[in-house]
Amino acid sequence: MADPDDDPTTDRAAKIREELIARLKPGGGGSRLRSWILPVAAVFILMFGLGSGGAGLVEIEPGEVAVIYNTTGLGLFGPDQRVIREQGTVSYVPWFQRVETLDIRPQVLVMEGDTDSADRLKVKRLTVRANDGSNFWFGKLEIHYQVDPAKADVIIATHGKGDAYKASAVLTQAREVLRDEFGRYSFLQAADPSSYSKATSLSKNTLNARLKATGIEVSQILTPKPSFDQKVEAAIKDRQTAEQAVLVNAKQRERLVKEKDRKIQEVRESKSAEFQTLVGELAAKQQQAQNELVSVQREADKYAIGKVAEAKAVHAEKTTRAGAAAQAARERAQGLAAKINAVGAAGPDVLNLEIAKSVFPQLERLSAVPFAKPVSSAIDVRQLPILKGDKP
């Protein structure tokens, strides 16, 4: 890129420029020249630049943008600054315009080692003081960032020409932000990957909040495991070993609990199956017993019905026979009553006759000797004793 500040004809061109500006300003005595002086001046300046070796051409390489500044303040030479993002050759008007190029390729700021290097993107390692007073550092920390091409003029105005932003823009902010975010933790917390991952994410967000307005955006921060003093490293290692053992024991306990639950579930399922089998068997036996009960009840009912019918038949028969016997007895009683009535009606002689028929046959078996004087009165046979064994 041609730098007009290094051209030996700078003083002469500056004088011509100042004179033209003075004449072109209102009241500068050049009102009659304004209609034709501008084109002539432009051609003159172009020819002068070509002839003096200060031609207004600049090559924009891949990964670069250019900013053309109007150093005169006149609208003839364009706006105060204009960003050129297209690659290739760009023309400008020397002494009246100035061109600055800017590297827009992704950049990586590396913090590594004990001292700064000549490379602006390689600086000494980041050391952080933890909230418990201990120190730790990162062996190699990388900050990936890039500039916004549309804000190239803002970057130059804020951080300076060329690669000046590489030396100040990110580095100044990065050390402060990273130390603040990581310094919130103790050395034990900083050794936890989840803690420094969280601090890295917060650092990236904070840097972007500060740098985006100036045209720089941090895309990634690669943070390695922090390093500590040897004693601290040993303590952290012992703690991690203990924590790992605790995790292993917890996993073992969890496995044993699951194994216990599995075996309990297996026993429950087995016993539940046995219980269901027994319930089914008992239900089948209960149904069988109920069926047998129904069958026995039917046989009993049948037997009872038969016996009741048989008893009713016997009862009916006996009742009939009893009725017939009663009727026959009544008839005999009636006959006897009629006969008795008839005998009674016939008088005592009939009765005596009947008694004689019953008694005299028995007298044949009697033998008696009178012990008293015979009497002349008649003997009443009804007063004679009945011999044993005789029927009346």
Backbone torsions as a table, in degrees:
resi	resn	phi	psi	omega
1	MET	NA	134.1	177.9
2	ALA	-76.3	126.8	179.4
3	ASP	-106.0	110.5	-177.0
4	PRO	-65.5	-18.7	-179.7
5	ASP	-70.3	-22.5	-179.2
6	ASP	-94.7	-0.4	-178.3
7	ASP	-77.9	133.9	179.3
8	PRO	-67.5	-17.2	-178.9
9	THR	-93.3	15.1	-175.9
10	THR	-61.4	-44.4	-177.6
11	ASP	-62.9	-43.5	-179.9
12	ARG	-65.1	-41.3	179.6
13	ALA	-67.7	-34.5	179.3
14	ALA	-66.5	-39.2	178.9
15	LYS	-64.1	-43.3	180.0
16	ILE	-63.4	-41.9	-179.3
17	ARG	-63.0	-44.3	-179.7
18	GLU	-63.9	-38.1	-179.6
19	GLU	-67.1	-44.1	179.6
20	LEU	-63.3	-41.6	-179.9
21	ILE	-62.9	-41.4	-179.8
22	ALA	-63.5	-39.9	-179.2
23	ARG	-72.1	-32.6	-176.6
24	LEU	-81.1	-14.4	179.6
25	LYS	-75.1	151.0	178.2
26	PRO	-58.3	134.3	-179.8
27	GLY	79.2	8.4	-177.6
28	GLY	-89.3	7.6	177.5
29	GLY	84.2	6.5	-176.6
30	GLY	-117.2	26.6	-177.1
31	SER	-64.8	-32.2	-179.7
32	ARG	-77.9	-19.0	-177.5
33	LEU	-90.4	-12.5	-172.2
34	ARG	-62.2	-29.7	-175.9
35	SER	-71.5	-25.2	-178.1
36	TRP	-126.4	-12.2	-173.3
37	ILE	-74.7	-32.6	-176.7
38	LEU	-63.4	-51.4	177.7
39	PRO	-60.6	-41.1	-179.7
40	VAL	-64.2	-40.9	-179.1
41	ALA	-65.3	-39.0	179.7
42	ALA	-63.5	-43.7	179.7
43	VAL	-65.7	-40.2	-180.0
44	PHE	-63.2	-43.5	-178.7
45	ILE	-66.2	-39.9	179.7
46	LEU	-63.6	-46.7	-179.5
47	MET	-64.8	-39.1	179.7
48	PHE	-64.6	-39.9	179.6
49	GLY	-66.9	-40.4	178.6
50	LEU	-65.7	-40.8	-177.7
51	GLY	-71.6	-28.9	-177.3
52	SER	-93.3	-0.5	178.9
53	GLY	86.8	0.9	179.0
54	GLY	-101.4	47.7	-177.9
55	ALA	-60.0	140.4	-176.8
56	GLY	-85.4	65.6	177.6
57	LEU	-130.2	136.2	177.7
58	VAL	-138.8	141.4	-178.5
59	GLU	-98.9	123.2	177.2
60	ILE	-95.9	112.5	-178.0
61	GLU	-79.9	161.7	174.3
62	PRO	-58.2	137.1	-177.7
63	GLY	84.5	14.9	178.9
64	GLU	-129.1	157.2	167.9
65	VAL	-130.9	161.1	-179.8
66	ALA	-125.2	151.1	175.8
67	VAL	-125.0	120.0	178.7
68	ILE	-98.5	122.8	-178.9
69	TYR	-104.9	136.1	173.6
70	ASN	-89.6	109.0	-176.0
71	THR	-86.8	-4.3	-177.0
72	THR	-96.8	-27.9	-173.6
73	GLY	83.2	1.4	179.1
74	LEU	-90.9	139.4	179.0
75	GLY	-64.9	-19.7	179.4
76	LEU	-59.0	-33.0	-175.8
77	PHE	-101.5	23.6	173.9
78	GLY	88.4	-173.8	179.9
79	PRO	-69.5	171.8	-178.4
80	ASP	-60.7	-40.0	173.9
81	GLN	-148.7	145.3	-177.3
82	ARG	-142.0	128.6	-178.2
83	VAL	-90.4	127.2	178.1
84	ILE	-108.8	114.4	-176.7
85	ARG	-102.0	-12.6	-179.3
86	GLU	-77.9	143.0	177.7
87	GLN	-80.8	158.0	178.8
88	GLY	118.8	-165.3	-176.8
89	THR	-88.3	132.9	179.5
90	VAL	-122.6	135.2	179.7
91	SER	-99.5	153.6	176.8
92	TYR	-151.0	170.3	-178.2
93	VAL	-100.8	107.8	-179.0
94	PRO	-57.2	152.4	-179.8
95	TRP	68.4	-23.7	178.1
96	PHE	-107.7	-17.3	176.8
97	GLN	-134.1	151.4	178.5
98	ARG	-129.2	140.8	-177.1
99	VAL	-118.4	131.8	174.3
100	GLU	-124.2	132.6	176.5
101	THR	-103.4	154.5	-176.4
102	LEU	-139.3	132.7	178.1
103	ASP	-76.9	119.4	-178.6
104	ILE	-110.5	11.4	178.4
105	ARG	-70.1	152.0	177.1
106	PRO	-56.8	136.9	-177.2
107	GLN	-115.3	153.7	177.7
108	VAL	-129.5	115.0	175.1
109	LEU	-92.4	121.7	-176.0
110	VAL	-109.8	126.0	174.3
111	MET	-106.5	107.9	-173.7
112	GLU	-156.7	146.8	176.4
113	GLY	85.6	178.9	-176.1
114	ASP	-95.7	-13.1	-177.7
115	THR	-136.6	160.6	175.0
116	ASP	-76.6	150.7	177.2
117	SER	-107.0	174.9	178.6
118	ALA	-69.4	-24.7	177.9
119	ASP	-71.9	127.1	-179.1
120	ARG	-64.0	-23.2	-177.4
121	LEU	-95.4	8.2	176.8
122	LYS	-129.6	112.5	-177.2
123	VAL	-127.0	171.7	-177.1
124	LYS	-68.7	163.0	-171.9
125	ARG	-63.8	161.3	179.3
126	LEU	-91.0	123.7	176.2
127	THR	-112.6	135.1	-175.1
128	VAL	-125.8	140.2	172.9
129	ARG	-98.1	121.1	-179.2
130	ALA	-73.8	167.1	-177.2
131	ASN	-71.3	-9.9	176.1
132	ASP	-97.2	6.4	177.1
133	GLY	95.4	-10.9	179.7
134	SER	-82.6	160.6	179.3
135	ASN	-112.1	147.0	171.8
136	PHE	-146.7	161.4	-176.9
137	TRP	-143.0	169.0	179.8
138	PHE	-114.4	128.1	-177.5
139	GLY	-60.4	-46.8	178.9
140	LYS	-148.6	111.7	-179.1
141	LEU	-115.2	130.3	-177.6
142	GLU	-116.5	135.5	175.2
143	ILE	-119.0	112.7	179.5
144	HIS	-94.3	128.9	-179.3
145	TYR	-150.9	167.4	175.8
146	GLN	-152.4	160.5	-178.3
147	VAL	-95.8	157.3	176.4
148	ASP	-89.2	113.9	-177.2
149	PRO	-56.2	-34.6	-178.1
150	ALA	-67.1	-18.5	-178.7
151	LYS	-110.4	30.5	-179.5
152	ALA	-61.4	-39.3	179.7
153	ASP	-65.1	-35.6	178.6
154	VAL	-67.8	-40.0	179.9
155	ILE	-63.2	-43.9	180.0
156	ILE	-66.0	-42.1	-179.3
157	ALA	-66.5	-31.6	-176.6
158	THR	-85.8	-42.2	-170.5
159	HIS	-114.4	-12.0	178.6
160	GLY	110.3	178.7	-175.8
161	LYS	-74.7	160.5	171.1
162	GLY	56.3	-126.5	-176.5
163	ASP	-93.1	19.0	-178.0
164	ALA	-61.2	-32.6	-178.6
165	TYR	-65.6	-24.5	-179.6
166	LYS	-68.6	-29.6	-176.6
167	ALA	-86.5	-25.3	-172.1
168	SER	-123.7	-35.9	-169.2
169	ALA	-59.6	-56.4	-173.8
170	VAL	-87.6	-41.4	-174.1
171	LEU	-60.2	-45.4	-177.3
172	THR	-60.8	-43.9	-178.8
173	GLN	-75.5	-36.7	-172.0
174	ALA	-64.3	-47.0	-178.5
175	ARG	-61.5	-42.8	-179.3
176	GLU	-63.9	-48.9	-176.1
177	VAL	-66.3	-45.1	-178.6
178	LEU	-63.9	-41.3	178.4
179	ARG	-64.7	-38.5	179.2
180	ASP	-65.5	-45.2	-175.6
181	GLU	-70.9	-44.8	-179.1
182	PHE	-76.3	-25.1	179.8
183	GLY	-72.2	-6.0	177.6
184	ARG	-73.4	-15.9	-172.7
185	TYR	-107.1	158.1	169.6
186	SER	-80.1	172.0	-177.9
187	PHE	-65.6	-30.7	177.9
188	LEU	-69.6	-41.1	178.2
189	GLN	-67.7	-38.2	180.0
190	ALA	-65.1	-28.2	178.4
191	ALA	-75.5	-13.1	178.8
192	ASP	-79.4	122.0	-178.4
193	PRO	-55.6	-34.8	-179.2
194	SER	-66.3	-32.5	-178.9
195	SER	-70.8	-51.2	-177.6
196	TYR	-74.0	-19.9	171.8
197	SER	-68.6	-40.9	177.4
198	LYS	-65.2	-43.8	178.8
199	ALA	-62.8	-37.3	178.0
200	THR	-62.9	-45.1	179.5
201	SER	-62.9	-43.4	178.9
202	LEU	-65.3	-37.8	178.2
203	SER	-63.2	-42.6	178.3
204	LYS	-61.1	-45.5	179.9
205	ASN	-63.3	-39.9	-179.4
206	THR	-67.3	-43.5	178.5
207	LEU	-61.5	-42.9	178.7
208	ASN	-64.6	-37.0	178.1
209	ALA	-63.4	-32.1	-179.7
210	ARG	-85.6	-34.8	-170.3
211	LEU	-97.9	-20.3	-176.0
212	LYS	-60.7	-36.5	-179.2
213	ALA	-64.1	-24.8	179.4
214	THR	-95.2	5.0	174.8
215	GLY	93.0	14.5	179.9
216	ILE	-120.6	135.2	-179.8
217	GLU	-129.5	127.9	176.9
218	VAL	-84.7	124.2	-178.0
219	SER	-96.1	-28.4	-175.7
220	GLN	-163.1	143.5	172.9
221	ILE	-125.4	118.5	179.6
222	LEU	-98.0	110.6	-175.9
223	THR	-110.7	117.7	176.4
224	PRO	-77.9	178.8	176.0
225	LYS	-66.9	131.4	-179.0
226	PRO	-66.8	152.2	178.8
227	SER	-109.6	149.4	-177.0
228	PHE	-131.1	175.6	171.8
229	ASP	-61.4	161.1	-174.1
230	GLN	-59.9	-42.7	179.2
231	LYS	-64.9	-41.9	179.1
232	VAL	-65.4	-41.0	177.9
233	GLU	-59.9	-41.9	179.5
234	ALA	-64.9	-42.0	178.6
235	ALA	-63.6	-41.6	178.9
236	ILE	-64.8	-41.0	179.7
237	LYS	-63.6	-44.0	178.1
238	ASP	-61.9	-42.0	179.6
239	ARG	-64.2	-43.6	179.1
240	GLN	-63.3	-38.1	177.1
241	THR	-62.8	-43.7	178.8
242	ALA	-64.3	-42.8	178.9
243	GLU	-64.3	-37.8	177.6
244	GLN	-64.2	-40.5	177.5
245	ALA	-63.8	-39.9	177.2
246	VAL	-61.9	-42.6	178.7
247	LEU	-63.1	-41.5	179.3
248	VAL	-63.0	-44.5	178.5
249	ASN	-63.2	-39.6	178.3
250	ALA	-63.3	-41.8	177.6
251	LYS	-63.9	-41.6	179.1
252	GLN	-63.2	-43.6	179.3
253	ARG	-63.2	-43.3	178.6
254	GLU	-61.3	-40.2	178.7
255	ARG	-64.7	-42.4	179.4
256	LEU	-65.7	-39.2	177.4
257	VAL	-62.6	-42.7	178.3
258	LYS	-64.7	-39.9	178.6
259	GLU	-63.3	-42.5	177.9
260	LYS	-61.6	-47.0	179.6
261	ASP	-61.7	-37.9	179.5
262	ARG	-64.7	-44.9	-179.5
263	LYS	-66.2	-40.6	176.9
264	ILE	-60.3	-41.7	179.2
265	GLN	-65.3	-39.9	178.0
266	GLU	-62.5	-45.0	179.4
267	VAL	-62.5	-43.4	178.7
268	ARG	-60.7	-43.8	179.6
269	GLU	-64.9	-42.1	-179.8
270	SER	-63.5	-48.2	-179.8
271	LYS	-67.6	-33.6	177.0
272	SER	-64.9	-39.7	177.3
273	ALA	-65.0	-43.2	177.1
274	GLU	-61.9	-42.3	179.0
275	PHE	-61.0	-44.1	179.4
276	GLN	-64.6	-37.9	177.6
277	THR	-63.9	-45.7	178.4
278	LEU	-63.6	-41.1	177.7
279	VAL	-61.1	-40.3	178.5
280	GLY	-65.3	-43.2	178.5
281	GLU	-63.2	-44.8	178.7
282	LEU	-62.4	-39.6	178.5
283	ALA	-63.2	-40.9	178.7
284	ALA	-64.7	-44.1	178.5
285	LYS	-65.0	-38.6	177.6
286	GLN	-62.3	-42.2	178.4
287	GLN	-64.8	-40.0	178.2
288	GLN	-62.8	-44.3	178.5
289	ALA	-62.7	-40.4	177.7
290	GLN	-63.7	-40.3	177.3
291	ASN	-62.6	-44.3	177.7
292	GLU	-62.9	-38.9	178.1
293	LEU	-61.8	-43.2	178.8
294	VAL	-62.4	-41.7	-179.9
295	SER	-64.3	-45.0	178.6
296	VAL	-63.0	-42.3	178.2
297	GLN	-60.4	-39.0	178.3
298	ARG	-64.7	-45.9	179.2
299	GLU	-62.5	-42.0	178.8
300	ALA	-63.1	-43.7	178.4
301	ASP	-62.2	-40.9	179.1
302	LYS	-63.8	-45.1	179.4
303	TYR	-63.2	-43.5	179.9
304	ALA	-63.0	-42.0	179.0
305	ILE	-62.0	-42.4	179.4
306	GLY	-63.7	-44.9	-179.8
307	LYS	-65.7	-40.5	178.0
308	VAL	-62.4	-43.0	179.1
309	ALA	-64.0	-42.6	179.2
310	GLU	-63.8	-43.4	178.9
311	ALA	-63.0	-40.0	178.2
312	LYS	-63.7	-38.6	179.1
313	ALA	-65.9	-46.0	177.9
314	VAL	-61.5	-41.1	179.6
315	HIS	-61.9	-43.8	179.5
316	ALA	-62.9	-41.0	180.0
317	GLU	-64.4	-48.3	179.5
318	LYS	-62.1	-40.4	178.2
319	THR	-60.9	-41.3	-179.5
320	THR	-65.6	-45.5	179.6
321	ARG	-64.4	-42.0	179.5
322	ALA	-63.1	-40.1	177.7
323	GLY	-62.1	-41.1	-179.7
324	ALA	-67.4	-44.0	179.1
325	ALA	-63.2	-40.4	178.6
326	ALA	-63.2	-41.6	179.8
327	GLN	-65.5	-40.8	179.5
328	ALA	-66.2	-41.0	178.3
329	ALA	-64.2	-40.4	177.6
330	ARG	-62.4	-40.2	179.8
331	GLU	-66.6	-41.3	178.0
332	ARG	-65.5	-41.6	178.8
333	ALA	-61.9	-40.2	177.9
334	GLN	-64.2	-38.6	178.6
335	GLY	-65.1	-44.7	178.4
336	LEU	-62.7	-43.5	179.1
337	ALA	-60.3	-40.6	179.3
338	ALA	-66.1	-40.2	-179.8
339	LYS	-66.5	-43.5	178.9
340	ILE	-62.1	-42.1	179.0
341	ASN	-62.5	-38.5	179.5
342	ALA	-67.1	-41.3	178.1
343	VAL	-65.1	-43.3	179.0
344	GLY	-60.6	-36.5	-179.4
345	ALA	-70.7	-29.5	-178.7
346	ALA	-75.7	-20.8	175.3
347	GLY	107.5	179.3	-176.5
348	PRO	-66.1	-23.9	-178.0
349	ASP	-65.7	-41.5	178.7
350	VAL	-62.6	-39.1	179.9
351	LEU	-67.8	-43.9	178.9
352	ASN	-61.4	-37.3	178.9
353	LEU	-62.3	-43.1	-178.5
354	GLU	-68.5	-37.7	178.5
355	ILE	-66.3	-39.9	179.8
356	ALA	-62.7	-39.8	178.2
357	LYS	-61.5	-29.9	-178.3
358	SER	-92.2	-28.9	-170.6
359	VAL	-96.1	-45.5	-173.6
360	PHE	-56.9	-36.5	177.1
361	PRO	-61.9	-26.3	-179.8
362	GLN	-79.8	-23.4	-177.2
363	LEU	-69.6	-20.5	-179.3
364	GLU	-65.4	-22.7	-177.8
365	ARG	-94.3	2.4	-178.4
366	LEU	-96.6	142.9	172.5
367	SER	-133.9	128.9	-176.8
368	ALA	-144.3	149.0	177.1
369	VAL	-117.1	127.1	180.0
370	PRO	-71.1	135.5	178.9
371	PHE	-112.7	4.8	178.4
372	ALA	-127.9	168.5	-179.8
373	LYS	-67.4	139.0	177.6
374	PRO	-61.9	146.4	178.2
375	VAL	-113.9	158.1	-177.3
376	SER	-88.7	-9.1	-177.3
377	SER	-77.8	159.1	179.7
378	ALA	-75.7	149.2	179.5
379	ILE	-91.0	131.5	177.2
380	ASP	-90.8	108.6	-176.6
381	VAL	-62.1	-16.8	-178.6
382	ARG	-73.5	-17.5	179.5
383	GLN	-91.4	-2.4	179.0
384	LEU	-74.7	139.1	179.2
385	PRO	-70.9	148.7	178.6
386	ILE	-88.0	126.5	-178.5
387	LEU	-68.0	148.6	179.6
388	LYS	-64.4	133.5	-178.6
389	GLY	93.3	-11.5	178.4
390	ASP	-86.1	145.8	174.6
391	LYS	-84.8	145.3	178.7
392	PRO	-70.8	NA	NA
